[in-house]
């Protein structure tokens, strides 16, 4: 048991150290997280499948983006994904929030100015 406590303590110290150097107000939600939430949406926005579990991912992502920095980060990731993922129907992507019963304050589009997202 003593052998497992030391590695766990080292990991805890590392996590606390990393968290202490991240500037306050910096987004905690990265593009990898956004992709993991929205992965079930890919078949729908590319026209190869149904809406399926997409709305759960959108709702969970919306709930996770609590700060302005988070929302701007998510917006930037969505913007980049919409522009860089081949075969995405931008109309379907833009309509996802309303399809899932959400009202987000910006359009999912490569032309969105994410710096204005509150």
N, C-alpha and C positions, 0 to 999 in steps of 0.2 A: 504494500500500500504506500509506503514512504517513497518507493521508486516512481510511483505515478504522480505524486503530489508535486515534485520538483518540476517535471516537464509542464504540468498544468500551470504552475506558478509562472514559469518563464513565458508561456503563451499569454497569460493574463497581463503580465508586465509589458509585453510587446504590443498587445492590443491597446492598452491604456496609453502607451507612449505614442503610438500612431494617432490615436484620437486627439491627443493633446497638441499635435502640430497641425491638424486640419483647421484652417481658419473658420471661425464662427460665421455662419451664414452661407458657407459653401454647400453646395448640393450634396446630399447623401445618396441620391439616386443616380446611378450611372447608366450608361447605355446598355450594358450587359444585363442589368436588372430590368430595364424597359423591354428588351428583347425577350427575356424569360417570361415576363407577364403577357406579352402580346404574341408569342409564338403560336398559340392556337388560332390567331386571327389570320395568319398567312394564307391558308387555303381559301378563305373567304375573299380577301382583298386581291388575290391573284386569279379568282374565278375558277379554282379547282376544287372547291368544297363549300360546305355550308357554314353558317355562323358558329355553330357548335358551342364550344366552351369559351369562345372569344369574350363574351360579355363578363364572365367572371374575372378574367384577366384585366379587362379594362376597368371594371369596378374596383378591383384590388389595387391597381396602379393609381387610380384616382384617389383612393383612400390613403395610399402611402405618401403621396406628394403633398405634404402638409405646409411647407414653407414656400415663399416666393422663389427662392433659389432652387428648390426641388422642382417646382412647376416649370421654371425656365429651363432647367436641365432636361426634364421630360420632353418639353416642347422641342428643344434642340435635337434630341435623339429622334423624336418622331419625324421631324423635318428631314433630318439626314437619312433616316430609313426610307421615307417616302421617295426621296430623290435617288437613292442608291440601290434599292431593291428592284430587280428587273421584274416586269410583269405586273406591277402593282397598279390596280385601278384606283387612281387618285380620288375619284368620286366616291367609291366605296369606302376608302380609307377616311375621307373627310366625314362621311356619314356614320361611321362606327359609333361615336358617342351617342348620337340620337337613337340609333338602332338599339342601343343598350340602355336607353332611358337616362342618359347623363347629359348635362348641359355644361360643357367646358367653355372657358372664356377665349378660346382661339380655335382656328381651323387647322386641321392636320393637313399641311400642305408645304411643299418646298419653298413657297414664297412667304411664309409666316415670319413676322418679326418677333422672335421669342424674347427680346429684351423688353418688350412692352407687356409681357404676361405678368400679371400680379398673382 
